[in-house]
Amino acid sequence: MLCQKCNAREANTHITQVINGVKTEMYLCRECANENQDFWGFAGKSFDKEFENLFSGFWNSPQFAKSKAQTLSSPKICDICGATTSEFLRSGKPGCSNCYNIFSDFLLRPLKQIHGSCQHNGKIPSRTGKDLKKADEIQKLQAQLNKAVAEQNFEEAVLLRDKIRDLREQQ
């Protein structure tokens, strides 16, 4: 879809504005979206800058002050892109895929707070995901089994163990 303002570039931004019950939608390219700052309410700041500020705010919060102080005393550097701990904390964005491993200390806690988990629980394709669904089911049953054993509920633990065994045999 082409930008509705310039009709020259591909639209990659969808803006919906509702004022007094009247809904207005626009599909804009990046350049035209940055020109239409009145939609964003950023008063002259670019959307990219505001997006960067959003994520850098996570790392500058008081919750992370202790781990931030510890890490800054022994900074890490990505051996692929050269990003440093201070650059990562300032921008809030990893420089490359290896940064996710290098700066995982800073990523796990916010991800868990935002999403409730650090593990992706997305949809699994129905045609090709049978093995993944079984593995996921086994993992859930294993967690229930561990809980049942910890609570000394051995009757339930035996049933869960048998379900796990049956699913593993089906694989």
C-alpha positions, 0 to 999 in steps of 0.5 A: 500500500502506498503512503496516503500523503505522498503516494510515492513510498510504501506505507509502513505506519498506520495511524488511527485517531479518534476525536469526539467519536470520529475515527480517522485512519491514515497509512503513511511512509516513515518520512510523512509520519515523522512530518505529521508530529501532530498525530504523535504529540511529541512536540518536534521529536521524532518517533524513533527518538521517542521509541528509543527513550521508551526502552532506555527508561526500563534500564534507568528505573530504580528497580535495576539500579543495583544490577546496573551498578554491579554491571557497570563496575565490570562492563561487557562488550559484544565481540561481534558489534562492539556494543558496550554495557553503557551504550546498551543501557543508554539506547535500550536496543541491542546492536546485533543478535549476539547482544541478546546473549551478552546483555541477557542480565538486563533483558530477562527481568524486564521481559518477565515483568512485561510479559509474565515470562521469559519464554515465548508461548506463541501459536504452533502451526497445526499441520507441522507442530504435532511434535512441538505440541507433545513436547510442550505438553510433556513439559507442562506435565513434568512441572505438575509432576514436580509440584505433586511430588513436592506436595507429597501427592503421590497418587497424582504423581503416578498418574502424571508419570504415566501420562508423560510415559505415554506421550514419550512413547507416541513420539 
